[in-house]
Amino acid sequence: MIGVLRKIFKYLIMEPSEAAESLTVHTRYKHFRRTLFIVMTAISMIPLIVTSVLSYYQYLSLMQKEAQNHLRWNAESANKTISSFVEELQAVIVFVSEQHSGDFFRDQQSLSSLFTQLKRKYPGVVDLGFINPEGVQETYAGPYNLRGKKYGDREWFLEATGRGVTISNVFLGYRKVPHFVIAISKKLQNTEDYWVLRVSIDAKTLDQFIGHIESEASDDIFLIDEAGVLQTTSRFYGAIIDKYPLTVHPDKSGSVIITVDKGESISTLKATSHIVGTPWYLILVKRGYTYGKNWIAFQIQLLIIGCFGASFALLVIIRTANILGERIRESDQKREAILSEVEHTSKLASIGRLAAGVAHEINNPLAIISEKTGLMRDILDLSADFPNKNKYYEQIDGTMDAVNRCKVITHRLLGFARRMDVNLESIRINEVVREVLSFLDKEALYRGIKFNLNLRDNLPNIKSDRGQLQQILLNIINNAIDVVDKGGAVSVSTSMRDAQTMQVDIKDDGPGIPPDIMKHIFEPFFTTKTDGEKKGTGLGLSITYGLVKKLGGEISVASIKDMGTTFTVLLPIELKAELERAE
Amino acid sequence: MKKIRVLLVDDEQAFITTLAERLEIRGFEASAASCAEDAYVVVRSKKSPDVVVLDLKMPGVDGIDAMVAIKQFDPAIEVIILTGHGSTSDGIGGMKYGAFDYIMKPVDISELIVKIKQAYDKRYRQGKNRRLENDR
């Protein structure tokens, strides 16, 4: 991330030339666009992702807490319900034992009638037994034949004799049917020995009771004892007497302990609480507590919002990166074009100044040569005939011709340096074009070149210099005629560039101008016409350039290889005379 | 007929002496000065010229200043501007300050003579008018 930022910063402070050195123009913008895309994506996506993740976990923990609280509350209420059920049973038995003496229970008949009464009220009661201090069941009322059975070594027996009352865990016993025992001990009169009244209750009673505590908060509810043996049927972990496969953390205080079990395939929430006064632990199990309706809805919402936000951001980023890249490329191009234009203009201007300076310096000695030669001719005129007089005349004429040629060149050079008069008049551009073409008709006819005119009607008159305008068009069209082959065509069109500018396009279907030559075509003495007959001075286009500038216009050239060249001359509708004077 | 007196002023000595000689041949009374100061001397002398042919670019006092000074001394003297710059705007600029006409280097002698004669005619006419006005 920091690396990418540094890269972007480097790109921003890098000089364009430097940047151009390190990358080619095309890859430079591609690279820029890509970097911009990455940075913007990172900037917008990171907060989105962070927010989403945070809210995901926030909501998750909220849901967990809610589920835990719900489960805890359920566990507490279930615990109370079971406690009161067990207490009620216990209270009944304690009451019965308080009402009668040991002799009453020792009597089989009275025990049986008591059992019948109990059974009527509590169908879960399976049997009733009286156990003497030796641990032998003296009397028994119930469906099994358990009289005379020894219970002296049983835990519940020992506990009952020690504590007065006890509730056993669920076990099979002699009858091999799961049940639990509520045992109450009483001291025999005048002895240290205890007899014990034992009531067996079918484990199914407990099972059914637990089954009735239905709860939405939990998926499974069951009891286990301290050794981990199931006391009631569990939906997930087995039937009564089965071993509960997981470890329990015994806590006798009765408070609810919540554990999150992630070891199983689905994360499971468990509430464990000890039922006070019993060997039992109540366990409520909630499986997959995260799969609540709210949770799924939240996940879907989060996903939709996240996806929508991300794709929207991506769309905006791609668009922005493209637009920015394109803008920068365009502005770079524009700047490069302006720079090269400025360079070109200033180059031509300095060449113009140089040419003017040279022309001026040459003009003075040229004037002397001209006058001296003139004087020689004057003297010859005044002299009497002498041998070779005509030869002298010839030499003088030759010198004068050379002087005149130089004069033409220096005047042209000075003309290029924009030192000519402008006579402003109102001109119809189409008229000027036709005039110029009429000069060239003969040559065009001779060479089989066709002129295509596309002159727009209703063009406003322009205020400019007719002679110079003619010269400009003549130079350009002449060049066009020179480059097209026999049967070629030269098109001239006039139009309005904007409200203030007239446009004249001169297009030929010649071979086009190679880029390396294109750079120099407006420079003085630059010529490609080197063959004897058509040898050029290299001043035509530079003078044209000077003239166009002088008339406040612009000249540009576009060329495609083998497709031809188009010169475009832009002229202001009204040339400001003051502007001309200032120059 | 009175010869037209012409003063040629240019720092190119070879040019003006030769030109002066050629004008002499053609019936002018030509003198040459290579700087503005020399020209002033000639103008103030008894043989004050009718027409001055004045180069614009000279070391020291330049052509325009020299012309202004000459015109101040005698407004009747006509000045033809000589410019090596091939620049008509310089010539036109000179005409604003009262030059009769301008001519570009290298000079075509016949063109120069025509201009000198036109200038002299103007001077002659104006002198006549002035005299007529004085008589009135």
Contacts between the chains, C-beta under 8 A, distances in Angstrom:
chain1	res1	chain2	res2	distance
A	356	B	85	7.6
A	359	B	86	6.3
A	360	B	84	5.6
A	360	B	85	5.5
A	360	B	86	7.4
A	363	B	84	4.3
A	363	B	85	7.7
A	363	B	86	6.6
A	363	B	105	4.8
A	363	B	106	6.7
A	364	B	12	5.5
A	364	B	15	7.1
A	364	B	84	5.3
A	364	B	105	6.8
A	366	B	105	7.2
A	366	B	106	4.9
A	367	B	12	7.0
A	367	B	15	5.2
A	367	B	84	6.9
A	367	B	105	4.2
A	367	B	106	4.2
A	367	B	107	6.4
A	368	B	12	6.3
A	368	B	14	4.8
A	368	B	15	4.7
A	368	B	18	7.0
A	369	B	106	7.6
A	370	B	106	3.8
A	370	B	107	7.0
A	371	B	14	7.9
A	371	B	15	5.7
A	371	B	18	4.0
A	371	B	19	5.0
A	371	B	22	6.6
A	371	B	106	7.6
A	371	B	107	7.2
A	372	B	14	7.4
A	372	B	18	5.4
A	374	B	18	7.6
A	374	B	22	5.7
A	374	B	109	5.7
A	375	B	18	5.0
A	375	B	21	5.7
A	375	B	22	5.2
A	378	B	21	7.8
A	378	B	22	5.5
A	378	B	25	4.9
A	382	B	25	7.0
A	403	B	106	6.2
A	407	B	106	5.5
A	410	B	86	6.2
A	411	B	86	5.0
A	411	B	104	7.5
A	413	B	86	8.0
A	414	B	85	6.7
A	414	B	86	3.5
A	414	B	87	6.4
A	415	B	86	7.6
A	419	B	85	6.6
A	419	B	86	5.9
A	419	B	87	3.9
A	419	B	88	7.1
A	419	B	89	6.5
A	420	B	88	6.5
A	421	B	88	4.7
A	421	B	89	7.2
A	421	B	92	7.3
A	581	B	89	7.8
A	583	B	89	7.8
